[in-house]
Amino acid sequence: MPRSSSHSEAIALVETRGVVALACALEAMEKATGVELLAIDRVGGGVAFAAVTGSTAAIRNAIEIAEEAARPHTERVGVRMYVRPTTPGAQLLSAGHLPIRSVASQRR
């Protein structure tokens, strides 16, 4: 799948039980590492999800920061990093074709 030059090297998925935990994680990640938020949504059952993109180093740091920031607010934090995404799901995320509400489209 061809990628435009605007795509970053890595993406991360962050999932928490509760919106407050996810908000804390996202704020800490964006302030500390400069990652870009791709999408955010409530999955169901109190679970919230976000996808972020950035350089591989920024995403690695962001994952650690997200877990640390969210942990005091929830019993559940899940993170997953994809470097140079190759799986179909990761390609969808890196291309911006998310099957959830895109943050970029809400900011316009």
Secondary structure as UniProt FT lines:
FT   TURN            5..6
FT   STRAND          10..17
FT   HELIX           19..33
FT   STRAND          36..44
FT   TURN            45..46
FT   STRAND          47..54
FT   HELIX           56..70
FT   HELIX           71..73
FT   STRAND          77..83
FT   HELIX           88..95
FT   HELIX           103..106
//
